[in-house]
Amino acid sequence: MAAPPDSKSDKSPEELLCAAAEAGNDDAIAEIISSGADPTYFDASGMTPLMRAASGGHAAAARLLLDAGAPWNALSPEGLSAGDLTSDPATYDLLLNVGFGMGLVDQAIQRYEPEEHTIIEAHPEVYARMLKLGWGEKKNVRILFGRWQDVIPQLGSYDVIFFDTYGEYYEDMREFHEHLPKLLNPGGVYSYFNGLCGDNAFFHVVYCQLVAMELASLGYSTQFVPLPVRDCLKAEVWEGVKQKYWQLDTYHLPVCQAESESE
Ligand SMILES: C[S@@+](CC[C@H](N)C(=O)[O-])C[C@H]1O[C@@H](n2cnc3c(N)ncnc32)[C@H](O)[C@@H]1O
């Protein structure tokens, strides 16, 4: 008897992978990937397996796919990435970013229209530029001008914290981490710019482990989500930059949560 048209045998390994991702079936995903299915596949609707996992809210499935090389920045026909398609996202209303710099992270934060977005910036010229660009007038933005070490008594507690004072010493970041138990709300997420030894793959991984161990001693577990960045960092990106501070193909995005709350 012929198999029904929608039976598994009619589907390519990649279609099966999309179906397993949509269902959050981690065992099937691992099996299909190890049998050689391509995680970069786009199905007939222009969706990747990672987008299917994300829109189903299956975090473990998404992690398996990312580990297998699924592109995190692929876009659906509507121009949405897997991150944009995440279903039922947790509500993060109170955000803190330490170090404005070019304002890239803060611009990204603003797209989520948080209730309260606090920015700490110490450099007078960067602060002046922030004001010139209108950051001082944004209703949901609170700017604290000064070193984080000095303005910390003015802080509350936050659902999301990002730390990037690149240029400070490792010891400064470690000191900041000691404040996390007071600064990070239950269920909150902490991340930092993971550029430590960004020109040496071996020492970079050592640093990742070191930070994760130190955060673990404070009661936090850290996952590093591998994000391929080689294609985003072409030669022109570095034009005018004196020292190329990042030379690796993969960025390891730290996602740090209280141990009791992480998966
Ligand atoms: C690499 S930039 C941040 C880039 C930023 N993440 C972005 O998206 O453009 C680092 C920023 O941290 C600021 N900074 C350095 N040390 C600081 C400190 N102790 N407290 C507050 N800001 C600091 C610097 O003035 C600089 O603007």
PDBQT file of the ligand as one rigid body, heavy atoms in Angstrom, charges set to zero:
ROOT
HETATM    1  C1  LIG A 301      32.759  50.213  23.833  1.00  0.00    +0.000 C 
HETATM    2  S1  LIG A 301      31.786  51.519  24.358  1.00  0.00    +0.000 S 
HETATM    3  C2  LIG A 301      30.183  50.830  24.456  1.00  0.00    +0.000 C 
HETATM    4  C3  LIG A 301      29.605  50.530  23.136  1.00  0.00    +0.000 C 
HETATM    5  C4  LIG A 301      28.127  50.304  23.199  1.00  0.00    +0.000 C 
HETATM    6  N1  LIG A 301      27.825  48.987  23.747  1.00  0.00    +0.000 N 
HETATM    7  C5  LIG A 301      27.441  50.481  21.861  1.00  0.00    +0.000 C 
HETATM    8  O1  LIG A 301      26.488  49.758  21.587  1.00  0.00    +0.000 OA
HETATM    9  O2  LIG A 301      27.847  51.349  21.094  1.00  0.00    +0.000 OA
HETATM   10  C6  LIG A 301      32.217  51.717  26.047  1.00  0.00    +0.000 C 
HETATM   11  C7  LIG A 301      31.560  52.929  26.688  1.00  0.00    +0.000 C 
HETATM   12  O3  LIG A 301      31.679  52.763  28.099  1.00  0.00    +0.000 OA
HETATM   13  C8  LIG A 301      31.974  54.016  28.674  1.00  0.00    +0.000 C 
HETATM   14  N2  LIG A 301      32.632  53.762  29.974  1.00  0.00    +0.000 N 
HETATM   15  C9  LIG A 301      33.889  53.319  30.207  1.00  0.00    +0.000 A 
HETATM   16  N3  LIG A 301      34.103  53.167  31.522  1.00  0.00    +0.000 NA
HETATM   17  C10 LIG A 301      32.944  53.505  32.138  1.00  0.00    +0.000 A 
HETATM   18  C11 LIG A 301      32.528  53.543  33.499  1.00  0.00    +0.000 A 
HETATM   19  N4  LIG A 301      33.346  53.187  34.490  1.00  0.00    +0.000 N 
HETATM   20  N5  LIG A 301      31.268  53.919  33.781  1.00  0.00    +0.000 NA
HETATM   21  C12 LIG A 301      30.412  54.278  32.770  1.00  0.00    +0.000 A 
HETATM   22  N6  LIG A 301      30.752  54.272  31.468  1.00  0.00    +0.000 NA
HETATM   23  C13 LIG A 301      32.000  53.891  31.150  1.00  0.00    +0.000 A 
HETATM   24  C14 LIG A 301      32.890  54.666  27.633  1.00  0.00    +0.000 C 
HETATM   25  O4  LIG A 301      32.933  56.080  27.793  1.00  0.00    +0.000 OA
HETATM   26  C15 LIG A 301      32.240  54.233  26.332  1.00  0.00    +0.000 C 
HETATM   27  O5  LIG A 301      31.284  55.161  25.897  1.00  0.00    +0.000 OA
ENDROOT
TORSDOF 0
